[in-house]
Amino acid sequence: MSRYRPPQRASTTLITPEGHARLSAELQQLWQIERPQVVQAVSEAAALGDRSENAEYTYGKKRLREIDRRVRFLRKRLEQLQIVSQTPADTGKVYFGAWIELEDEGGERSRFRILGPDELDLRQGHISIDSPLARALLGKSLDAEIRVQTPEGEKQFYLTAIEYF
């Protein structure tokens, strides 16, 4: 079995100011607070002697690698991101940052906000602009009919509200 993985499609680089601040705060937390604590714990565990059976040393080194990997990712990603802080000129259409309300064929309503992939959080109703639903919604006006291919099959939605905050 080979290790080849096909290249992933580049994700959208758009982000809200709040999302950018959240990623920057995570980077600061990891680099200035967590990493020095883990380094201290690893050096104390290393001073105890035999490292081969020292679980604190082993797991500390593993956590250090995880922190370093996340810090590298965040630094690269923050350089690439474009902050979108203004609402679009035409607020009657769906664009990045819009809160949208959809109604399905059964009359059930759902509310989402279209954000960048770095801000994806379904519990808060945030969907990625790269998702099939968001791609189908972009540029649509109120009362538009949207068809989206889902794992259960094609679904139809009606756009009932668009808001920008």
C-alpha positions as protocol buffer text, in pm:
chain_id: "A"
residue {
  index: 1
  type: MET
  ca { x: 0 y: 0 z: 0 }
}
residue {
  index: 2
  type: SER
  ca { x: 148 y: 334 z: -98 }
}
residue {
  index: 3
  type: ARG
  ca { x: 157 y: 650 z: 106 }
}
residue {
  index: 4
  type: TYR
  ca { x: 53 y: 867 z: -186 }
}
residue {
  index: 5
  type: ARG
  ca { x: -226 y: 1108 z: -111 }
}
residue {
  index: 6
  type: PRO
  ca { x: -371 y: 1316 z: -390 }
}
residue {
  index: 7
  type: PRO
  ca { x: -320 y: 1689 z: -336 }
}
residue {
  index: 8
  type: GLN
  ca { x: -607 y: 1857 z: -158 }
}
residue {
  index: 9
  type: ARG
  ca { x: -783 y: 2150 z: -314 }
}
residue {
  index: 10
  type: ALA
  ca { x: -666 y: 2479 z: -166 }
}
residue {
  index: 11
  type: SER
  ca { x: -917 y: 2614 z: 83 }
}
residue {
  index: 12
  type: THR
  ca { x: -1048 y: 2968 z: 70 }
}
residue {
  index: 13
  type: THR
  ca { x: -827 y: 3224 z: 244 }
}
residue {
  index: 14
  type: LEU
  ca { x: -1108 y: 3452 z: 362 }
}
residue {
  index: 15
  type: ILE
  ca { x: -1162 y: 3511 z: 735 }
}
residue {
  index: 16
  type: THR
  ca { x: -1351 y: 3753 z: 958 }
}
residue {
  index: 17
  type: PRO
  ca { x: -1163 y: 3981 z: 1199 }
}
residue {
  index: 18
  type: GLU
  ca { x: -1297 y: 3776 z: 1491 }
}
residue {
  index: 19
  type: GLY
  ca { x: -1171 y: 3451 z: 1337 }
}
residue {
  index: 20
  type: HIS
  ca { x: -830 y: 3604 z: 1271 }
}
residue {
  index: 21
  type: ALA
  ca { x: -809 y: 3726 z: 1631 }
}
residue {
  index: 22
  type: ARG
  ca { x: -905 y: 3379 z: 1756 }
}
residue {
  index: 23
  type: LEU
  ca { x: -630 y: 3209 z: 1550 }
}
residue {
  index: 24
  type: SER
  ca { x: -376 y: 3471 z: 1659 }
}
residue {
  index: 25
  type: ALA
  ca { x: -471 y: 3418 z: 2024 }
}
residue {
  index: 26
  type: GLU
  ca { x: -431 y: 3042 z: 1983 }
}
residue {
  index: 27
  type: LEU
  ca { x: -83 y: 3095 z: 1835 }
}
residue {
  index: 28
  type: GLN
  ca { x: 14 y: 3324 z: 2125 }
}
residue {
  index: 29
  type: GLN
  ca { x: -122 y: 3074 z: 2380 }
}
residue {
  index: 30
  type: LEU
  ca { x: 68 y: 2783 z: 2228 }
}
residue {
  index: 31
  type: TRP
  ca { x: 397 y: 2966 z: 2170 }
}
residue {
  index: 32
  type: GLN
  ca { x: 425 y: 3181 z: 2482 }
}
residue {
  index: 33
  type: ILE
  ca { x: 242 y: 2979 z: 2748 }
}
residue {
  index: 34
  type: GLU
  ca { x: 195 y: 2610 z: 2667 }
}
residue {
  index: 35
  type: ARG
  ca { x: 525 y: 2541 z: 2490 }
}
residue {
  index: 36
  type: PRO
  ca { x: 749 y: 2683 z: 2768 }
}
residue {
  index: 37
  type: GLN
  ca { x: 552 y: 2480 z: 3026 }
}
residue {
  index: 38
  type: VAL
  ca { x: 593 y: 2159 z: 2828 }
}
residue {
  index: 39
  type: VAL
  ca { x: 963 y: 2227 z: 2769 }
}
residue {
  index: 40
  type: GLN
  ca { x: 1010 y: 2275 z: 3144 }
}
residue {
  index: 41
  type: ALA
  ca { x: 821 y: 1953 z: 3220 }
}
residue {
  index: 42
  type: VAL
  ca { x: 1026 y: 1757 z: 2964 }
}
residue {
  index: 43
  type: SER
  ca { x: 1356 y: 1888 z: 3100 }
}
residue {
  index: 44
  type: GLU
  ca { x: 1251 y: 1795 z: 3455 }
}
residue {
  index: 45
  type: ALA
  ca { x: 1148 y: 1446 z: 3338 }
}
residue {
  index: 46
  type: ALA
  ca { x: 1478 y: 1406 z: 3152 }
}
residue {
  index: 47
  type: ALA
  ca { x: 1669 y: 1493 z: 3468 }
}
residue {
  index: 48
  type: LEU
  ca { x: 1512 y: 1194 z: 3645 }
}
residue {
  index: 49
  type: GLY
  ca { x: 1734 y: 951 z: 3457 }
}
residue {
  index: 50
  type: ASP
  ca { x: 1634 y: 659 z: 3233 }
}
residue {
  index: 51
  type: ARG
  ca { x: 1427 y: 809 z: 2951 }
}
residue {
  index: 52
  type: SER
  ca { x: 1325 y: 481 z: 2789 }
}
residue {
  index: 53
  type: GLU
  ca { x: 1072 y: 401 z: 3063 }
}
residue {
  index: 54
  type: ASN
  ca { x: 988 y: 757 z: 3157 }
}
residue {
  index: 55
  type: ALA
  ca { x: 626 y: 819 z: 3048 }
}
residue {
  index: 56
  type: GLU
  ca { x: 634 y: 1187 z: 3142 }
}
residue {
  index: 57
  type: TYR
  ca { x: 935 y: 1240 z: 2915 }
}
residue {
  index: 58
  type: THR
  ca { x: 783 y: 1039 z: 2627 }
}
residue {
  index: 59
  type: TYR
  ca { x: 442 y: 1210 z: 2639 }
}
residue {
  index: 60
  type: GLY
  ca { x: 600 y: 1550 z: 2696 }
}
residue {
  index: 61
  type: LYS
  ca { x: 807 y: 1511 z: 2378 }
}
residue {
  index: 62
  type: LYS
  ca { x: 497 y: 1397 z: 2191 }
}
residue {
  index: 63
  type: ARG
  ca { x: 301 y: 1702 z: 2313 }
}
residue {
  index: 64
  type: LEU
  ca { x: 593 y: 1926 z: 2216 }
}
residue {
  index: 65
  type: ARG
  ca { x: 582 y: 1788 z: 1859 }
}
residue {
  index: 66
  type: GLU
  ca { x: 205 y: 1850 z: 1846 }
}
residue {
  index: 67
  type: ILE
  ca { x: 248 y: 2209 z: 1964 }
}
residue {
  index: 68
  type: ASP
  ca { x: 529 y: 2275 z: 1715 }
}
residue {
  index: 69
  type: ARG
  ca { x: 322 y: 2129 z: 1430 }
}
residue {
  index: 70
  type: ARG
  ca { x: 23 y: 2348 z: 1517 }
}
residue {
  index: 71
  type: VAL
  ca { x: 242 y: 2659 z: 1557 }
}
residue {
  index: 72
  type: ARG
  ca { x: 396 y: 2602 z: 1210 }
}
residue {
  index: 73
  type: PHE
  ca { x: 49 y: 2559 z: 1060 }
}
residue {
  index: 74
  type: LEU
  ca { x: -91 y: 2871 z: 1229 }
}
residue {
  index: 75
  type: ARG
  ca { x: 203 y: 3089 z: 1125 }
}
residue {
  index: 76
  type: LYS
  ca { x: 173 y: 2982 z: 761 }
}
residue {
  index: 77
  type: ARG
  ca { x: -205 y: 3011 z: 761 }
}
residue {
  index: 78
  type: LEU
  ca { x: -215 y: 3356 z: 923 }
}
residue {
  index: 79
  type: GLU
  ca { x: 19 y: 3485 z: 650 }
}
residue {
  index: 80
  type: GLN
  ca { x: -216 y: 3358 z: 379 }
}
residue {
  index: 81
  type: LEU
  ca { x: -547 y: 3479 z: 521 }
}
residue {
  index: 82
  type: GLN
  ca { x: -736 y: 3782 z: 391 }
}
residue {
  index: 83
  type: ILE
  ca { x: -947 y: 3960 z: 651 }
}
residue {
  index: 84
  type: VAL
  ca { x: -1294 y: 4058 z: 530 }
}
residue {
  index: 85
  type: SER
  ca { x: -1430 y: 4331 z: 754 }
}
residue {
  index: 86
  type: GLN
  ca { x: -1677 y: 4512 z: 529 }
}
residue {
  index: 87
  type: THR
  ca { x: -2022 y: 4405 z: 423 }
}
residue {
  index: 88
  type: PRO
  ca { x: -2074 y: 4375 z: 46 }
}
residue {
  index: 89
  type: ALA
  ca { x: -2226 y: 4660 z: -151 }
}
residue {
  index: 90
  type: ASP
  ca { x: -2526 y: 4445 z: -247 }
}
residue {
  index: 91
  type: THR
  ca { x: -2664 y: 4306 z: 80 }
}
residue {
  index: 92
  type: GLY
  ca { x: -2958 y: 4150 z: -103 }
}
residue {
  index: 93
  type: LYS
  ca { x: -2736 y: 3863 z: -223 }
}
residue {
  index: 94
  type: VAL
  ca { x: -2543 y: 3592 z: -41 }
}
residue {
  index: 95
  type: TYR
  ca { x: -2171 y: 3654 z: -1 }
}
residue {
  index: 96
  type: PHE
  ca { x: -1900 y: 3576 z: 256 }
}
residue {
  index: 97
  type: GLY
  ca { x: -2011 y: 3655 z: 612 }
}
residue {
  index: 98
  type: ALA
  ca { x: -2385 y: 3638 z: 543 }
}
residue {
  index: 99
  type: TRP
  ca { x: -2633 y: 3490 z: 788 }
}
residue {
  index: 100
  type: ILE
  ca { x: -2881 y: 3298 z: 578 }
}
residue {
  index: 101
  type: GLU
  ca { x: -3204 y: 3121 z: 658 }
}
residue {
  index: 102
  type: LEU
  ca { x: -3315 y: 2825 z: 450 }
}
residue {
  index: 103
  type: GLU
  ca { x: -3642 y: 2640 z: 435 }
}
residue {
  index: 104
  type: ASP
  ca { x: -3648 y: 2283 z: 308 }
}
residue {
  index: 105
  type: GLU
  ca { x: -3927 y: 2106 z: 122 }
}
residue {
  index: 106
  type: GLY
  ca { x: -4085 y: 1997 z: 451 }
}
residue {
  index: 107
  type: GLY
  ca { x: -4106 y: 2354 z: 583 }
}
residue {
  index: 108
  type: GLU
  ca { x: -3823 y: 2311 z: 835 }
}
residue {
  index: 109
  type: ARG
  ca { x: -3608 y: 2621 z: 873 }
}
residue {
  index: 110
  type: SER
  ca { x: -3236 y: 2636 z: 946 }
}
residue {
  index: 111
  type: ARG
  ca { x: -3000 y: 2929 z: 991 }
}
residue {
  index: 112
  type: PHE
  ca { x: -2631 y: 2939 z: 888 }
}
residue {
  index: 113
  type: ARG
  ca { x: -2346 y: 3184 z: 852 }
}
residue {
  index: 114
  type: ILE
  ca { x: -2108 y: 3145 z: 561 }
}
residue {
  index: 115
  type: LEU
  ca { x: -1749 y: 3181 z: 681 }
}
residue {
  index: 116
  type: GLY
  ca { x: -1401 y: 3060 z: 591 }
}
residue {
  index: 117
  type: PRO
  ca { x: -1290 y: 2701 z: 656 }
}
residue {
  index: 118
  type: ASP
  ca { x: -1085 y: 2814 z: 959 }
}
residue {
  index: 119
  type: GLU
  ca { x: -1404 y: 2929 z: 1134 }
}
residue {
  index: 120
  type: LEU
  ca { x: -1616 y: 2620 z: 1070 }
}
residue {
  index: 121
  type: ASP
  ca { x: -1836 y: 2543 z: 1373 }
}
residue {
  index: 122
  type: LEU
  ca { x: -2166 y: 2367 z: 1309 }
}
residue {
  index: 123
  type: ARG
  ca { x: -2282 y: 2409 z: 1671 }
}
residue {
  index: 124
  type: GLN
  ca { x: -2285 y: 2786 z: 1615 }
}
residue {
  index: 125
  type: GLY
  ca { x: -2433 y: 2751 z: 1267 }
}
residue {
  index: 126
  type: HIS
  ca { x: -2111 y: 2842 z: 1084 }
}
residue {
  index: 127
  type: ILE
  ca { x: -2053 y: 2661 z: 755 }
}
residue {
  index: 128
  type: SER
  ca { x: -1750 y: 2681 z: 528 }
}
residue {
  index: 129
  type: ILE
  ca { x: -1765 y: 2885 z: 211 }
}
residue {
  index: 130
  type: ASP
  ca { x: -1607 y: 2579 z: 45 }
}
residue {
  index: 131
  type: SER
  ca { x: -1901 y: 2352 z: 135 }
}
residue {
  index: 132
  type: PRO
  ca { x: -2142 y: 2241 z: -139 }
}
residue {
  index: 133
  type: LEU
  ca { x: -2432 y: 2423 z: 31 }
}
residue {
  index: 134
  type: ALA
  ca { x: -2244 y: 2752 z: 55 }
}
residue {
  index: 135
  type: ARG
  ca { x: -2120 y: 2726 z: -304 }
}
residue {
  index: 136
  type: ALA
  ca { x: -2478 y: 2676 z: -420 }
}
residue {
  index: 137
  type: LEU
  ca { x: -2591 y: 2982 z: -219 }
}
residue {
  index: 138
  type: LEU
  ca { x: -2323 y: 3233 z: -324 }
}
residue {
  index: 139
  type: GLY
  ca { x: -2467 y: 3515 z: -533 }
}
residue {
  index: 140
  type: LYS
  ca { x: -2829 y: 3409 z: -480 }
}
residue {
  index: 141
  type: SER
  ca { x: -3107 y: 3653 z: -383 }
}
residue {
  index: 142
  type: LEU
  ca { x: -3405 y: 3616 z: -151 }
}
residue {
  index: 143
  type: ASP
  ca { x: -3665 y: 3353 z: -243 }
}
residue {
  index: 144
  type: ALA
  ca { x: -3413 y: 3170 z: -462 }
}
residue {
  index: 145
  type: GLU
  ca { x: -3451 y: 2796 z: -503 }
}
residue {
  index: 146
  type: ILE
  ca { x: -3131 y: 2605 z: -433 }
}
residue {
  index: 147
  type: ARG
  ca { x: -3060 y: 2241 z: -515 }
}
residue {
  index: 148
  type: VAL
  ca { x: -2774 y: 2071 z: -331 }
}
residue {
  index: 149
  type: GLN
  ca { x: -2637 y: 1721 z: -368 }
}
residue {
  index: 150
  type: THR
  ca { x: -2615 y: 1562 z: -21 }
}
residue {
  index: 151
  type: PRO
  ca { x: -2518 y: 1209 z: 87 }
}
residue {
  index: 152
  type: GLU
  ca { x: -2891 y: 1128 z: 111 }
}
residue {
  index: 153
  type: GLY
  ca { x: -2951 y: 1258 z: -242 }
}
residue {
  index: 154
  type: GLU
  ca { x: -3044 y: 1590 z: -396 }
}
residue {
  index: 155
  type: LYS
  ca { x: -3223 y: 1833 z: -164 }
}
residue {
  index: 156
  type: GLN
  ca { x: -3408 y: 2151 z: -243 }
}
residue {
  index: 157
  type: PHE
  ca { x: -3402 y: 2463 z: -26 }
}
residue {
  index: 158
  type: TYR
  ca { x: -3558 y: 2808 z: -44 }
}
residue {
  index: 159
  type: LEU
  ca { x: -3361 y: 3113 z: 68 }
}
residue {
  index: 160
  type: THR
  ca { x: -3588 y: 3301 z: 309 }
}
residue {
  index: 161
  type: ALA
  ca { x: -3353 y: 3553 z: 477 }
}
residue {
  index: 162
  type: ILE
  ca { x: -3013 y: 3718 z: 426 }
}
residue {
  index: 163
  type: GLU
  ca { x: -2850 y: 3933 z: 695 }
}
residue {
  index: 164
  type: TYR
  ca { x: -2508 y: 4089 z: 748 }
}
residue {
  index: 165
  type: PHE
  ca { x: -2383 y: 4206 z: 1089 }
}
